Amino acid sequence: MTTPALACPLPIPADQLIVLGHGSGGRLSARLTEQVFLPAFRNAALEQLDDQAIVPVPGGRIALSTDSYVVKPLFFPGGDIGELAVYGTVNDLAVGGAIPKYLTVGFILEEGLPIATLQRIVESMAQAAQRAGVLIVTGDTKVVEKGCGDQVFINSAGVGFVPNGLTLGARQVRPGDRILLNGSLGEHGITILSQREGLELAGDLRSDAAPLNELCAAIVAAAPGLHAMRDLTRGGLSSALNEIATSAQVGIEIDDRAIPVTDAVRGACEIFGLDPLYVANEGKMIAFVPEEQAAAALAAMRANPLGADARIIGTVTEKHPRMVTLRTRLGTERIVDMLAQDQLPRIC
Amino acid sequence: MTTPALACPLPIPADQLIVLGHGSGGRLSARLTEQVFLPAFRNAALEQLDDQAIVPVPGGRIALSTDSYVVKPLFFPGGDIGELAVYGTVNDLAVGGAIPKYLTVGFILEEGLPIATLQRIVESMAQAAQRAGVLIVTGDTKVVEKGCGDQVFINSAGVGFVPNGLTLGARQVRPGDRILLNGSLGEHGITILSQREGLELAGDLRSDAAPLNELCAAIVAAAPGLHAMRDLTRGGLSSALNEIATSAQVGIEIDDRAIPVTDAVRGACEIFGLDPLYVANEGKMIAFVPEEQAAAALAAMRANPLGADARIIGTVTEKHPRMVTLRTRLGTERIVDMLAQDQLPRIC
């Protein structure tokens, strides 16, 4: 006698399915990493959970990073998917203190994509690689049937050289560190959202996509006691600060009046009901610097065009570990939590 | 006065659209590389057009490789997309003579994927990484809306250490070289196709997915004059041989009677009307070895379980450069051309 087959399999509960938020860089992403990826792949480099892994090679150390890009639309004011694929991976290496050198690129194309579209993306990647001073040394192309992809997805993985003696990372952050930000928040995310929603804004809203490697190298040179840097992509400033507060077991206090946001972004955020602290950037970063080196780091940032508007936005504290608080423009304080999900899927 | 807008944009001619064949590893893939990627990204490492790029780091050289995996179905006899993502990139490094060390992985998930499916794939990747002796050191996850992807796409990029003094590559191949193959052809491609078509075959048809790094290292050790190795993935043996004949400007002669193909694969190939020379493998490779070291290389291959059935299948000649010919079982000769497109999309 055999067990009768179920006429219909039981449906899988909704909380056991992948949702867009699992790709958001927010709390759902973190949970997927903790529950699925870390237990399976566990090793010392991966467990740092920084944006890049630092690993030994025979003559020193290299940094490795990878990101896939699924941004929609492919082209937008200030950039395109190709630029993001270069700058995003360059920046993940650079904030680890590495000098980005080589990229690999993998394309997943949807059948029916105009070759001219691919060509435009590839030319943009070539220019971006030149600007960032990296070589695209190997690649791969796969094509999936129409309806099984969405025009173009790009993965880029990067290799950077890590200077001898340098050790940056979320876990190095210490109470007393000053938090420096290189410029205004939210431009990339709001540009993408405005394009999708067909919103015509008065200000010229453009993505801030840019390579941060020279800026990061300048900070490393100016502030040898530097503890950590992070770029502010998916999940924005709030995700980066919350991740670091958790990793380093510290509190973080930031001051809203010190955080630059353009009028155009502020206006669009009001229309969309978004908080610029949570919106993605593609050319913004924060640095954690001991108090006595903060002025030197700030001066070095301001000397670089991508840090012209740099500010000290906050301080690391021993109080309320693992918590990020904001002093508002009204002088009150509020907790800056990590979002469970992204506000905006497919932002990069 | 403004120019009137076209009521309807002109359709893009079909030959200017991406088709499945552009991802096949065949002639359309090669054309896309020549016409789109090479002109934009040109540099010495990329121009070698090997399966991996060899680049300098302080203290030595590393090999870099990347591949995206879009195989359908995700799970099949002998493997799954996770194993392919590990072994495929490991093998691309190993055939360059590198010792594979580190992998990065990027997931593009479709909304609605059961987390249990992801978990199963990730556990398989962890086992595969352990078997191949590599560490997965960093990763990324993106999620796209339902209908904009197809369950799971995986990119893996890899880093290997290149032993001092070793220079392998298609351009090193010389007339007189013997061509060695580590085992029977077509098992991966035919297994995938049989799964898709629901074909029940008598023989136990299984993918040959396996990590070739130890086998490759054994060949390097046994045959110091080794010129090149290639793994036989998309496009099968014929694509690999044609690429090398073109790169090295040599002729290649192979003998069908020397090429092992199991009865199960041969039978399925007859049903599907396929030639095993063109079918993808995931655990097969060829080596180009000077005549005087061929016996030593063959013995080293046979001493490894993944090369137990290794054979010398042909010779590199000065005759008919850029052409691959096959001596058939009937004693006649025919040209083994490169396919314009893949026989089987989404095979890896």
Interface residues (C-beta under 8 A of the other chain):
Chain A: I12 Q16 L17 I18 V19 L20 G21 H22 G23 S24 S29 L32 T33 V36 F37 A40 F41 N43 A45 L46 Q52 A53 V55 V57 P58 G59 G60 I62 L64 S65 T66 D67 S68 Y69 V70 K101 Y102 T104 V105 G106 F107 I108 L109 E110 E111 G112 L113 P114 I115 A116 L118 Q119 V122 E123 M125 A126 A129 L135 I136 V137 T138 G139 D140 T141 K142 V143 V144 E145 G147 C148 G149 D150 F153 N155 A157 V159 F161 P345 R346
Chain B: I12 Q16 L17 I18 V19 L20 G21 H22 G23 S24 S29 L32 T33 V36 F37 A40 F41 N43 A45 L46 Q52 A53 V55 V57 P58 G59 G60 I62 L64 S65 T66 D67 S68 Y69 V70 K101 Y102 T104 V105 G106 F107 I108 L109 E110 E111 G112 L113 P114 I115 A116 L118 Q119 V122 E123 M125 A126 A129 L135 I136 V137 T138 G139 D140 T141 K142 V143 V144 E145 G147 C148 G149 D150 F153 N155 A157 V159 F161 P345 R346
